[in-house]
Amino acid sequence: MSVAPPRPKGPHLNALRAFEAAARLGGFRMAAGELGVTPGAIAQHVKALEEWAGAALFERQSQGVVLTALGERTLPEFTRAFDQLGYAMQSLRSIATPTDIRIATLPSIAQLWLSPRLPAIRRAVPDLRISVTALEQIPNMDRDPFDLAIFYEDLPVAADHTVLATDDIFPVCAPELANTMTSPNDLEQATCLYDTTWAGDWQKWYARARPGREFRPRGPGFSLYSLAVDEACNGAGILIGHRMLIEQHLASGRLVAPFGDLSVRIDRTLTATPSRHPESRQTVDRVVAMLTHEKSR
């Protein structure tokens, strides 16, 4: 009986993923963040791939790594391959669970804008199962396991994206604190709350309220906008409010605008970005249509 010779082993899939991510993102640390491992693990995977290939893919320098000519030449092929693999996996899951919609969005959007709108969608489509993942950056819709991404986007928006909401900013606070405010000049001695992601919001609004005057807000920043909103409701200070995120608090009276309707429109819109998978597109489009309808109400 003939014995088949052993087949040569190729590199581990994780090594290929590590190389592609590090090459595309420009370093081991960023690749580690995307893949959920340590930079050391990325370095080990890349080294193993280089040993298998018999050539260097990166030049190690004191400030990081730089692709070699071989790495630059082969990166596009690996990127296309992993995009196709991610697309195939997404198609498989979309076909297997057609009523499951997976949404990725910012933490503040998930808590303050999207969550209040989900009950109406569930009532309209009882068999729909929606899951929400909070992310700080928009995912790769070709690879990551999401059917819909809801994030801020600079104008003009892409053709296949849907505008869900525009936004403007203005100061808000608890009613008791508003009674102590008579003009924007009072902000110079007030505790001014803000989200660290949007650290320049106060200056943008003050430039409209008091043109030509410099303003340095005194107060704590928060990495989660929902925490800043809670603190404002508790009377801890005046928040630079994003209308689309605090509309329910304004409607309930927990927050008020001490300086009236003096607001500044920001140059970003909240947009919905669907995946390219045709298996889930009809359901995703229906969800987006309902979210758009909520905007117009």
N, C-alpha and C positions, 0 to 999 in steps of 0.2 A: 504494500500500500504506500503510495507516494505521500510524502509529507510536505505540506505547503511551507515555504520559507516564511519567517516572521516578517510582517509588514513594517516598514519604517514608521516610527511615531512622529507625528507633527507636533507643533507647539501647543501648549494648553490654551484653551479658549480665553481664560482669564488673562494670559499674557498678551494675547492679541487685543483684548479690550483695553488693557492698561496702556499699551503703545498707542492705540488710536486716540484714546481720551487725552493722554499726555501731549501727543503731537498736535491734536486739534485745539486744545486749550492753552498750550504753551508752557506746560510745566507739570511736575509730579504732584505738587500740592493741590492744584486745582483739579487734576484728574482724580486724586484721592477723595476730594470733596464730592465730586459727581458720582463716583462709584461706591462711596461709603466704606472706604478702607483707609489705611494709613499711607503717608507718602513713602515710607519704607517698603510697604508691600508693593506699591507701584514700581519702585526702583528694582526690587527683586524680580518682578515679572518681566520688566523690560530687559534686565540683564539676561534672564533665561532665554528670551526671544533672540537677543543679539548673539548669544552663544549658539543657538540653534541655526541662525542664519549665517553665522561666521563673519559678521560685519557689524559695525556700530551704527545705531539708528539715531543716537543723540551724541552731541559733544557736551561733556560735563565742564561747566565753567563755574567760577566763584559766585556768580550772580544767578545761577540756575542751569538750565539745559537748553541747547539749541539743536534743532534737527540737522542731521547730516544730509548730503545730497540724496542718499538712499532713502532716508526717512521722508524727505519732501516728495520724492517721486512716488513712493508707495502709499502715502497717507490717503490720497483721494480714493483709491481702490478699497482700502479698509473702511473708510467712512461710508462709502456707498454700500458695502457689504453689510455693515452693522445697521444702517438705515433699513435695508431690505429685510434683514432678520427681525428687527423690531416691528416692522410693518407686518410681517407674516405672523408674528406672535399676537399682535393686536387683532389681526383679522380672525385668527383662531378663537380668541376670547370673545370677540364681538359676535361671531356666529354661534358660539356655545351659549352665551348669555345675552341675547338681544335686548332684554329689558333692563339691563344694568348700564347706567351712565356714570362714568367716573369723571369728576370735575376737579381741576386744579386751580387754585386761586390764592391771592394774598391772604394772610391771616386776618387782616382788618376787613377785607371784603367778605371773607367767609363768615365772620361773626356778625358784622353790622349791616351788610347789604344783602348777601345771598341767603343766609339762614332765615330771615323773616319772610322771604318769598317762597321758600320750599314747601310749606304746608299747602298753599294754593295749587302748586304744581302736582303734589301728591293727590290732592282731592280730584283734580282734573284727569289724572292718569293713575288710577289706583295700583295697577300692576307694575308701575315703573319703580325701580330701585336706584336711588341716587346716593352716591358716596362722594364725600368732599375731602380733599387733601390740601392742607395749607402749605404753600411754598413761597419762598422769597423771590424766586426767579421763575420766569415762564419756562415750562418744560419743553423738551424736544418732542414735538407732536408726531414725528415719524418713529420715534423709539419708545418714549416713555408711555406707561400704561394708563393713558387718559384719553377720554373721548372729547373733552371740552376744556379749554383754558380760558379763565376770565381774569384779565390783567389790565392795568393802565397801559395806554399806548399813545405815543406822540402823534400829532396830526401831520400829514394826512394818514388815515388808516389804510391797511392793505385791502385789496378788492374783495377778498373772501372773508374778511372779518366784519362782524356786526357791532355797531355802536350800541351799547346798552345804556349808557348814562354819560352826561357831561357833569362837570363839577365846578363849584366855586367855593372860596374860603372867606371866612369872616369870624370875628371873636364871638364866643359863646361862654356862658357860665351859669351857675345856679341862680335862681331868682333872687335869693337873699344877697348874693354878692353883687348882682346887677344894680341893686338899689344904691350901692356906694359909688357907682360909675356915672360920671356926667359927660365926659368927652374922652376921645382917644388919648389925650394928654395924661389921663390917669393911669394909663398902661405903664408909664415909665417907672412907677413905684409899685406896680402890681406883680403878682406871681403869674408868669405866663407859661402855660403848659404847651408842649408840642411833641410830635412824633419825630424821632431822630432821623428817620428816612426822609422826612420832609422838613429838614431843619431850617430851610430858607423861607418857609411859609409866612412867618411873622413879618419879615422884612418886605415881602411882596405886598402884603396887605397894608402895612404902614406907609409904604411909598405911595399908595393910592389915597390913604386917609390924610397923610401929612406930607405932601410932595416937598422934596428938597431937605427933609429932616431925617437925620440918622436915628435908628432905633436899635437898641440892643436889649432883647427881652431877657428879663431875669426870671429864671424858673427852671424846673427840672424837665429833662427830656425822657421819653419813654420809647422802648423798642417795640412795644405793641400799642397801636393806636387805641384799642379798646380799653387798655389800662388808663390812658390819658383821659378818655371819655368818662370812665368811672370816677376818676379823681375830680374832674370838673363837676360832675353831678353831686359829688360829696362836698363841694364848696372849697376845694383845695386851691383853686386858682382859675384863671381865665384861659380857655383853650382856643387855639386857632382851629376853628371847626371846618371840616369838609362836609358840605351840605348833604351829599348823597350818603354819608356814613352816619349822620346824626339826625336824619329827618324824623325818625320815630321819637327821639328824645325831645325834639322841638315840638312835635305834635302833642306829646304828653305833658309838656310844660316843665319837664325836669331840667331842660336847658333853655335859655333865652338869649337873644342877641341884644346886648346892652346898647349898641350903637346903631340899631335899626338895620336897614337893608344895604348898608355900605359893604359891598363884597367885591371880590376879584375873581374873574374866571381864570381857571388854570388851563394851560395848553396841553392837557392830556385828557383822553377820554377812556372810559371803561369799555373794553371791547371783548367780544366772545370770539375765540379762535377754535374752530372745530378740527378734529382729526381728519385725515384723508380717507378713512376707511368707509367704503360704501355700505358695509353691513350695519353700521350704527348711525349713518348720516341722517336718515329719516327721523329717527327718534331724537337725535341731537338737535336737528332743525326745529323740531316741535318744542323742545325745551327752550331754545333760544327765542322762538316766537313768543312763548308765554312770558319770558323775562322781558322782552321788548314791550309786550302789552302792559306789563306792570309799570314800565317806565312812563308810558303815555297816560296812565291813569291819574 
